[in-house]
Amino acid sequence: MASADLRDELSCSICLEVYTDPVTLRCGHNFCRGCVERVMDTQEGAGGYSCPDCRTRFMARPVLQGNVTLNHIAERYHTTEKSGVLCTYCIHAPVSAVRSCLLCEASLCPDHLKVHSTSPEHVLCDPSTDLTTRKCTVHKKILEYYCSDDSTCICVSCRLEGQHREHRVESLDQATEKKRRQLFQLLQQLTSNNSQMEKSFQGLEERKRRVCDRAAWVKKEVSDTIVEVRRQLEDLERRVLEEVSQQEERALRTISDLIRQLERTKDEISKKRRRIEALCHTTDHVTILQEQLSNPSQPGDPNEAPMMDDRSSQDDLSMEPISTTLHTLSDFIESVVKGIYTPEPTDLTLDVATCGDNIIVSDNLKEASYSKIKSTLPKTPQRFECNQILSRQSLASGTHYWDVEGSASGMWRVGVCYPSVARTGTTQLIGSNDKSWALEYFIGEYSAAHNGEEISVDQDVSQHRLRICLDYEAGQVSFYQRTDPIRHLHTFSALFSEPLHAAFWLGWDNTNTDSWVKIEECEQAGCS
């Protein structure tokens, strides 16, 4: 019995799956215990029960009798179904097949294999559910050969009589062995690729961990900084308000003294006016002539009243101490922000061992310039054929930045590259291969270059002082113009697989040959 037919016989009519804990009703039909119980639950309270197959009615809820034999058969079928092909001749119970006969197109269990014919035409193979694929579709004969020209399996008639007579043909064993070697090589390659992918995966996981650690550290630093700034602000507010209150108190005290002095002078002037008015109305000549009037120019004269002009009133409250205090807070905030976001500049020097023939390097190993005269340095595998030079230092992790300046004439490139970059040939120039990332200056224009592709970038062409920022774990190389404020030019993103070196290339044109670049002392200003 075929496996599909046997499965139909062992399937529950409710769930259409092979029986699980089969039970039998009085009418003789079998179901999974769980399936028929759910059906009986829905029929409860409807005046009776019925079989889901034949609709035989039962006044009371029927007792479910377990079918032990059917349960064993179903369990064996589950086991054999998982193992694969079943024996064609085991019709009473499913049994796994161990071999298949191509001639009989049947699968055999160990017992039926013992009595099967051993004649040569009965070719045995591994168990298969579709034995027709092992025979020629044209001649209905067993496939015995492999045609390399058409990449297909053929029978003996195809080889001798069919379209494959003039083709390259070999036995299935020979072809299989060749294919097995190819598969083995492919497996090795895939294993190697898998190892590389695993290494890349681990690298990304490590990069992810570092990003999380860095973010957690920055968050803590920012929170601590905000707390400290808040404390500084509160302290500043207290000190400024105290300063304003003290100045207010001093100014008001001075003004109050002046007001009292003016009031005294006013009283004296009033008294003198009344005395003079009385003398003006008297007719006694002697009294008028004997009256002594004080000189207004003498000290203490009531006519000499204290006065304040607009300029003196402007000095009542001085803003200088307040401004000084505010600047103190500003300096504090600037210092803590730099401490969080600005790494120390990376100190780089040029590696003369990699220097091209037409490059002159300064004594401090910070500047490279183009020269028409070739150098006499010995030829080594590390040296570039073109006018290129690398840094001595390699950068394999972390964040770094360094400042460079280039000539306004000629042409040059700055960037980063792997140490495995070619030292000869047409792709050794940084930015012309997949192992380097560069920014080029040429004829008053900047462009970003990688793997032979160039992208023009918007910039101030009068500015030739640049900053290069590298975040190895984040896989980013960024270029900035050191204007005020600093200006972003371009950012490359990549998954770095080797350490990186700073790289410099110098060119020349028909009119200017004084191209140069130099590594500057970095200022404390962060990349953004």
C-alpha positions as CSV (number, residue, x, y, z in Angstrom):
1,M,0.0,0.0,0.0
2,A,1.4,3.4,-0.9
3,S,2.3,5.8,1.9
4,A,-0.2,8.4,0.8
5,D,-3.1,5.7,0.9
6,L,-2.0,4.5,4.3
7,R,-2.0,8.0,5.7
8,D,-5.6,8.5,4.5
9,E,-6.6,5.3,6.4
10,L,-4.9,6.6,9.5
11,S,-6.3,10.2,9.4
12,C,-8.9,11.6,11.7
13,S,-11.9,12.9,9.7
14,I,-12.2,15.9,12.0
15,C,-8.6,17.3,12.1
16,L,-7.5,15.4,8.9
17,E,-4.2,14.5,10.7
18,V,-2.9,11.1,11.7
19,Y,-4.7,9.9,14.8
20,T,-3.5,11.1,18.2
21,D,-4.8,8.9,21.0
22,P,-7.6,7.4,18.8
23,V,-11.0,6.3,20.3
24,T,-13.9,4.4,18.9
25,L,-17.7,5.2,19.1
26,R,-20.3,2.4,19.3
27,C,-21.0,2.9,15.6
28,G,-17.4,1.8,14.8
29,H,-15.9,5.1,13.7
30,N,-12.6,6.3,15.0
31,F,-11.4,9.8,15.9
32,C,-8.7,11.6,17.9
33,R,-9.9,11.8,21.5
34,G,-9.4,15.5,21.7
35,C,-11.2,16.1,18.4
36,V,-14.4,14.1,19.2
37,E,-14.6,15.5,22.8
38,R,-14.7,19.0,21.4
39,V,-17.5,18.0,19.0
40,M,-19.4,16.4,21.9
41,D,-19.0,19.6,23.9
42,T,-20.7,21.6,21.2
43,Q,-23.6,19.1,21.0
44,E,-24.2,19.2,24.7
45,G,-27.7,20.6,25.6
46,A,-29.0,20.0,22.1
47,G,-31.2,17.0,23.0
48,G,-28.6,14.3,22.1
49,Y,-25.3,13.4,20.4
50,S,-24.3,12.1,17.0
51,C,-21.3,10.6,15.3
52,P,-19.4,13.2,13.1
53,D,-19.1,10.7,10.3
54,C,-22.4,8.6,10.0
55,R,-24.6,10.9,12.2
56,T,-25.7,7.9,14.4
57,R,-27.5,9.5,17.3
58,F,-27.0,8.7,21.0
59,M,-29.4,9.8,23.7
60,A,-26.6,10.0,26.3
61,R,-23.0,11.2,25.8
62,P,-21.2,8.1,24.4
63,V,-18.4,6.6,26.3
64,L,-15.1,6.9,24.4
65,Q,-13.2,3.6,24.1
66,G,-9.5,3.8,23.4
67,N,-8.4,1.9,20.2
68,V,-5.1,0.3,21.3
69,T,-4.3,-1.4,18.0
70,L,-5.0,1.7,15.9
71,N,-3.0,3.8,18.4
72,H,0.1,1.5,17.9
73,I,-0.2,1.7,14.1
74,A,-0.5,5.5,14.2
75,E,2.6,5.8,16.4
76,R,4.6,3.5,14.1
77,Y,3.4,5.6,11.1
78,H,4.5,8.8,12.8
79,T,8.0,7.2,13.4
80,T,8.3,5.9,9.8
81,E,6.9,9.0,8.3
82,K,9.7,11.0,9.9
83,S,12.4,8.6,8.7
84,G,11.4,9.0,5.0
85,V,10.4,6.3,2.5
86,L,8.2,3.3,3.4
87,C,8.4,-0.2,2.2
88,T,6.1,-0.7,-0.8
89,Y,5.1,-4.3,0.1
90,C,4.3,-3.8,3.8
91,I,0.6,-3.3,3.4
92,H,-0.6,-4.0,7.0
93,A,1.7,-1.6,8.8
94,P,4.1,1.1,7.7
95,V,7.8,0.0,7.7
96,S,10.7,2.1,6.7
97,A,12.5,1.1,3.5
98,V,16.3,0.6,3.4
99,R,16.8,0.3,-0.4
100,S,14.8,1.0,-3.6
101,C,14.9,-1.1,-6.8
102,L,15.0,1.0,-10.0
103,L,13.7,-1.8,-12.2
104,C,10.8,-2.7,-10.0
105,E,10.3,0.9,-9.0
106,A,9.6,-0.3,-5.5
107,S,11.1,0.4,-2.0
108,L,12.1,-2.5,0.2
109,C,12.3,-3.1,4.0
110,P,15.0,-5.4,5.3
111,D,12.7,-8.4,5.2
112,H,11.5,-7.9,1.5
113,L,15.1,-7.0,0.5
114,K,16.2,-10.5,1.5
115,V,13.8,-12.2,-1.0
116,H,14.3,-9.6,-3.7
117,S,16.0,-10.7,-7.0
118,T,19.8,-10.2,-7.2
119,S,20.0,-10.3,-11.0
120,P,22.1,-7.4,-12.5
121,E,19.1,-5.7,-14.1
122,H,17.6,-5.1,-10.6
123,V,19.6,-2.1,-9.6
124,L,19.4,-1.1,-6.0
125,C,19.8,2.5,-4.7
126,D,19.1,4.5,-1.6
127,P,15.4,4.7,-0.7
128,S,13.5,7.3,-2.9
129,T,9.9,8.4,-3.1
130,D,10.1,9.1,-6.8
131,L,12.1,6.4,-8.7
132,T,11.1,7.7,-12.1
133,T,13.7,10.3,-11.8
134,R,16.3,7.6,-11.9
135,K,15.3,6.4,-15.4
136,C,15.6,8.0,-18.8
137,T,12.5,9.8,-19.8
138,V,12.9,8.8,-23.5
139,H,14.0,5.1,-23.3
140,K,12.7,4.3,-19.8
141,K,16.0,2.7,-18.9
142,I,18.1,3.2,-15.8
143,L,20.5,6.2,-15.9
144,E,24.0,4.9,-16.0
145,Y,26.1,7.7,-17.6
146,Y,26.6,11.5,-17.4
147,C,27.0,13.7,-20.5
148,S,29.4,16.5,-19.7
149,D,28.5,18.5,-22.8
150,D,24.8,18.7,-21.8
151,S,25.3,18.4,-18.0
152,T,22.7,15.6,-17.8
153,C,22.4,11.9,-16.9
154,I,21.7,9.5,-19.7
155,C,21.0,5.8,-20.2
156,V,22.9,3.3,-22.4
157,S,20.6,3.9,-25.3
158,C,21.1,7.6,-25.2
159,R,24.9,7.0,-25.3
160,L,24.8,4.5,-28.2
161,E,21.8,5.6,-30.3
162,G,20.7,9.1,-29.2
163,Q,21.9,12.6,-29.5
164,H,24.7,12.1,-27.0
165,R,26.8,9.7,-29.3
166,E,29.4,12.3,-30.1
167,H,29.4,14.0,-26.6
168,R,31.9,13.6,-23.8
169,V,30.3,10.8,-21.6
170,E,31.5,9.2,-18.4
171,S,30.1,6.8,-15.9
172,L,28.0,8.1,-13.1
173,D,30.6,7.0,-10.6
174,Q,33.3,9.0,-12.3
175,A,31.1,12.0,-12.8
176,T,29.9,11.8,-9.2
177,E,33.5,11.7,-7.9
178,K,34.4,14.8,-9.9
179,K,31.2,16.5,-8.7
180,R,32.0,15.5,-5.2
181,R,35.5,17.0,-5.4
182,Q,33.9,20.2,-6.7
183,L,31.4,20.2,-3.9
184,F,34.2,19.6,-1.4
185,Q,36.1,22.6,-2.8
186,L,32.9,24.6,-2.7
187,L,32.3,23.4,0.9
188,Q,35.8,24.5,1.9
189,Q,35.2,27.9,0.3
190,L,31.8,28.3,2.0
191,T,33.4,27.2,5.3
192,S,36.1,29.8,4.8
193,N,33.5,32.4,3.9
194,N,31.5,31.4,6.9
195,S,34.5,31.8,9.1
196,Q,35.1,35.3,7.6
197,M,31.4,36.1,8.2
198,E,31.6,34.8,11.7
199,K,34.7,37.0,12.3
200,S,32.9,40.0,10.8
201,F,29.9,39.2,12.9
202,Q,32.0,39.1,16.0
203,G,33.6,42.4,14.9
204,L,30.2,44.0,14.6
205,E,29.1,42.6,17.9
206,E,32.3,44.1,19.5
207,R,31.6,47.3,17.6
208,K,28.1,47.3,18.9
209,R,29.3,46.8,22.5
210,R,31.8,49.6,22.2
211,V,29.1,51.9,20.8
212,C,26.8,51.1,23.7
213,D,29.6,51.5,26.2
214,R,30.6,54.8,24.6
215,A,27.0,56.0,24.6
216,A,26.5,55.0,28.3
217,W,29.7,56.9,29.2
218,V,28.7,60.0,27.3
219,K,25.2,59.9,28.8
220,K,26.7,59.7,32.3
221,E,29.2,62.5,31.5
222,V,26.5,64.7,30.1
223,S,24.2,64.1,33.1
224,D,27.1,64.8,35.5
225,T,27.9,67.9,33.5
226,I,24.3,69.2,33.6
227,V,24.2,68.7,37.3
228,E,27.4,70.6,37.7
229,V,26.3,73.3,35.4
230,R,23.0,73.6,37.3
231,R,25.0,73.9,40.5
232,Q,27.2,76.5,38.9
233,L,24.1,78.4,37.7
234,E,22.6,78.4,41.1
235,D,25.8,79.6,42.6
236,L,26.1,82.2,39.9
237,E,22.6,83.4,40.5
238,R,23.3,83.8,44.2
239,R,26.5,85.7,43.6
240,V,25.1,88.0,41.0
241,L,22.0,88.8,43.1
242,E,24.2,89.4,46.1
243,E,26.4,91.7,44.0
244,V,23.4,93.6,42.6
245,S,21.9,93.9,46.1
246,Q,25.2,95.3,47.5
247,Q,25.5,97.8,44.7
248,E,21.9,98.8,45.2
249,E,22.4,99.3,48.9
250,R,25.6,101.4,48.3
251,A,23.9,103.5,45.7
252,L,20.8,104.0,47.8
253,R,22.9,105.0,50.8
254,T,24.7,107.5,48.7
255,I,21.5,108.9,47.2
256,S,19.9,109.1,50.7
257,D,22.9,111.1,52.0
258,L,22.6,113.5,49.1
259,I,18.9,113.9,49.7
260,R,19.4,114.7,53.3
261,Q,22.1,117.2,52.4
262,L,19.8,118.8,49.9
263,E,17.0,119.1,52.4
264,R,19.2,120.8,54.9
265,T,20.4,123.2,52.2
266,K,16.9,123.8,51.1
267,D,15.8,124.7,54.7
268,E,18.7,127.1,55.0
269,I,17.9,128.7,51.7
270,S,14.2,129.1,52.7
271,K,15.3,130.8,56.0
272,K,17.6,133.2,54.1
273,R,14.9,134.0,51.6
274,R,12.4,134.9,54.3
275,R,15.1,137.1,56.1
276,I,15.9,138.9,52.8
277,E,12.2,139.3,52.0
278,A,11.7,140.9,55.5
279,L,14.6,143.3,54.9
280,C,13.2,144.2,51.5
281,H,10.0,145.4,53.1
282,T,11.5,147.3,56.1
283,T,11.9,151.1,56.1
284,D,14.7,151.2,58.7
285,H,17.8,152.2,56.8
286,V,20.1,151.3,59.6
287,T,18.7,147.7,59.9
288,I,19.1,147.1,56.2
289,L,22.7,148.4,56.1
290,Q,23.8,146.5,59.2
291,E,22.6,143.1,57.9
292,Q,25.6,140.8,57.1
293,L,25.0,138.5,54.1
294,S,27.4,135.5,53.7
295,N,29.4,135.2,50.5
296,P,27.9,132.4,48.2
297,S,31.3,131.3,47.1
298,Q,32.5,130.4,50.7
299,P,32.3,126.8,51.9
300,G,29.1,126.1,53.7
301,D,27.1,128.6,51.8
302,P,23.5,127.4,51.4
303,N,23.6,128.4,47.8
304,E,26.2,125.8,47.1
305,A,23.8,122.7,46.9
306,P,25.1,119.2,46.0
307,M,24.2,118.3,42.4
308,M,24.4,115.0,40.3
309,D,24.6,115.0,36.5
310,D,23.5,112.1,34.2
311,R,27.0,110.6,34.0
312,S,27.3,110.1,37.7
313,S,23.8,108.4,37.9
314,Q,25.0,105.8,35.3
315,D,27.6,104.5,37.7
316,D,25.1,103.6,40.5
317,L,25.1,99.9,39.3
318,S,28.3,98.5,37.8
319,M,27.9,95.6,35.3
320,E,31.6,94.7,35.2
321,P,31.6,92.3,38.2
322,I,28.4,90.6,36.9
323,S,29.9,90.2,33.4
324,T,33.1,88.7,34.8
325,T,31.0,86.2,36.8
326,L,29.0,85.2,33.7
327,H,32.2,84.8,31.7
328,T,33.5,82.5,34.4
329,L,30.5,80.2,33.9
330,S,30.9,80.3,30.1
331,D,34.5,79.2,30.4
332,F,33.5,76.4,32.7
333,I,30.8,75.1,30.3
334,E,33.2,75.2,27.4
335,S,35.9,73.3,29.3
336,V,33.6,70.4,30.4
337,V,32.0,70.1,26.9
338,K,35.5,69.8,25.4
339,G,36.4,67.2,28.0
340,I,33.5,65.0,26.9
341,Y,33.4,65.3,23.1
342,T,37.0,66.1,22.2
343,P,39.6,63.4,22.1
344,E,43.3,64.1,22.3
345,P,44.7,64.8,18.8
346,T,46.6,61.9,17.3
347,D,50.3,62.6,16.8
348,L,51.3,61.4,13.3
349,T,54.6,61.3,11.5
350,L,55.5,60.3,8.0
351,D,57.1,57.0,7.2
352,V,60.1,57.6,4.9
353,A,60.2,53.8,4.1
354,T,57.0,54.2,2.1
355,C,58.1,57.4,0.3
356,G,57.7,57.8,-3.5
357,D,60.7,58.9,-5.6
358,N,59.5,62.5,-6.1
359,I,58.8,63.4,-2.5
360,I,60.9,65.3,-0.1
361,V,60.2,64.8,3.6
362,S,61.0,67.4,6.3
363,D,63.4,66.7,9.1
364,N,60.5,66.6,11.7
365,L,58.6,64.1,9.5
366,K,55.6,66.3,9.4
367,E,55.7,67.8,5.8
368,A,56.0,66.2,2.4
369,S,56.6,68.3,-0.8
370,Y,56.8,67.4,-4.5
371,S,60.2,67.6,-6.3
372,K,61.1,67.1,-9.9
373,I,64.4,65.5,-8.8
374,K,64.0,61.9,-7.9
375,S,65.3,60.7,-4.5
376,T,68.1,58.2,-4.1
377,L,66.4,56.1,-1.5
378,P,66.8,52.4,-2.0
379,K,64.0,50.4,-3.7
380,T,62.1,48.3,-1.2
381,P,58.7,46.5,-1.3
382,Q,57.2,49.1,1.1
383,R,58.0,52.1,-1.2
384,F,55.4,53.5,-3.6
385,E,56.1,53.9,-7.3
386,C,53.9,57.0,-7.3
387,N,54.3,60.2,-5.2
388,Q,52.7,58.8,-2.1
389,I,53.6,58.3,1.5
390,L,52.0,56.8,4.6
391,S,52.1,57.6,8.3
392,R,54.4,55.5,10.6
393,Q,51.5,55.0,13.0
394,S,48.7,52.5,12.3
395,L,45.2,53.0,13.7
396,A,43.3,49.8,14.5
397,S,40.6,51.0,17.0
398,G,39.1,54.0,18.7
399,T,38.5,57.6,17.5
400,H,41.3,59.8,16.1
401,Y,41.7,63.1,14.4
402,W,44.6,65.0,12.9
403,D,44.9,68.4,11.0
404,V,46.6,68.9,7.7
405,E,47.3,71.8,5.4
406,G,47.9,71.6,1.7
407,S,49.3,73.9,-1.0
408,A,47.0,76.3,-2.9
409,S,48.8,75.2,-6.1
410,G,49.4,71.9,-7.7
411,M,47.3,68.9,-6.7
412,W,47.3,66.5,-3.7
413,R,45.2,63.9,-1.9
414,V,44.9,63.1,1.8
415,G,43.1,60.3,3.5
416,V,43.6,56.8,5.0
417,C,44.4,53.3,3.6
418,Y,45.2,49.8,4.6
419,P,48.8,48.7,4.8
420,S,48.0,46.0,2.1
421,V,47.3,48.7,-0.5
422,A,49.3,48.1,-3.8
423,R,52.7,49.8,-4.0
424,T,52.9,49.5,-7.8
425,G,50.5,49.7,-10.7
426,T,47.6,51.9,-11.7
427,T,45.5,51.4,-8.6
428,Q,48.1,52.3,-6.0
429,L,46.9,55.9,-5.7
430,I,44.8,56.5,-2.6
431,G,41.1,56.7,-3.5
432,S,41.6,54.6,-6.7
433,N,41.1,51.3,-5.0
434,D,38.8,49.6,-2.4
435,K,41.5,49.8,0.3
436,S,41.7,53.6,0.6
437,W,39.5,56.7,1.2
438,A,40.7,60.1,0.2
439,L,39.9,63.8,-0.4
440,E,41.5,65.4,-3.5
441,Y,42.4,69.0,-4.2
442,F,42.9,69.9,-7.9
443,I,42.4,73.1,-9.9
444,G,40.6,74.9,-7.1
445,E,38.1,72.0,-6.4
446,Y,37.7,69.3,-3.8
447,S,36.4,65.8,-4.4
448,A,36.0,62.7,-2.4
449,A,37.5,59.5,-3.9
450,H,37.1,55.8,-3.1
451,N,37.6,52.7,-5.3
452,G,38.1,54.8,-8.4
453,E,34.9,56.9,-8.0
454,E,35.1,60.6,-7.3
455,I,32.3,62.8,-5.9
456,S,32.6,66.6,-6.0
457,V,32.0,68.2,-2.6
458,D,30.8,71.7,-1.7
459,Q,33.5,73.8,-0.1
460,D,35.3,77.1,0.3
461,V,38.2,76.6,-2.2
462,S,40.2,79.4,-0.5
463,Q,40.6,77.3,2.6
464,H,43.3,74.5,2.5
465,R,43.4,73.6,6.2
466,L,41.6,70.4,6.8
467,R,40.7,68.0,9.7
468,I,40.5,64.3,9.2
469,C,38.4,62.3,11.8
470,L,38.5,58.5,12.1
471,D,36.0,56.4,14.1
472,Y,37.3,52.9,13.5
473,E,34.5,51.0,15.3
474,A,31.8,53.2,13.7
475,G,33.5,52.6,10.3
476,Q,33.6,56.3,9.4
477,V,36.3,58.6,7.9
478,S,35.2,62.3,7.8
479,F,36.8,65.4,6.3
480,Y,36.3,68.9,7.5
481,Q,37.5,72.4,6.6
482,R,38.9,74.2,9.6
483,T,36.9,77.3,9.2
484,D,35.1,79.1,12.1
485,P,32.9,77.2,12.7
486,I,34.4,74.0,11.4
487,R,32.7,72.8,8.2
488,H,31.9,69.2,7.2
489,L,32.9,68.2,3.7
490,H,32.4,64.5,3.3
491,T,32.1,61.2,5.3
492,F,32.9,57.7,4.1
493,S,31.3,54.7,5.8
494,A,32.9,51.2,5.6
495,L,33.4,48.0,7.6
496,F,37.2,48.2,8.3
497,S,39.0,44.9,8.2
498,E,42.6,46.1,8.6
499,P,44.5,48.8,10.6
500,L,44.5,52.1,8.8
501,H,47.4,54.5,8.0
502,A,47.1,58.2,7.2
503,A,48.1,58.6,3.5
504,F,49.3,61.5,1.4
505,W,49.7,61.9,-2.4
506,L,51.3,64.8,-4.3
507,G,50.9,65.7,-7.9
508,W,51.9,68.5,-10.2
509,D,50.5,70.4,-13.3
510,N,52.1,72.3,-16.2
511,T,52.3,75.6,-14.3
512,N,52.8,74.8,-10.6
513,T,54.9,72.1,-9.2
514,D,55.2,73.2,-5.6
515,S,52.5,70.8,-4.2
516,W,53.0,70.1,-0.5
517,V,51.0,68.8,2.5
518,K,51.9,69.0,6.2
519,I,50.6,67.5,9.4
520,E,49.8,70.4,11.8
521,E,49.7,70.5,15.5
522,C,46.0,69.8,16.3
523,E,43.9,72.3,18.1
524,Q,41.5,71.1,20.8
525,A,38.2,71.2,18.8
526,G,36.0,68.3,18.3
527,C,34.7,66.7,15.1
528,S,30.9,66.7,14.6
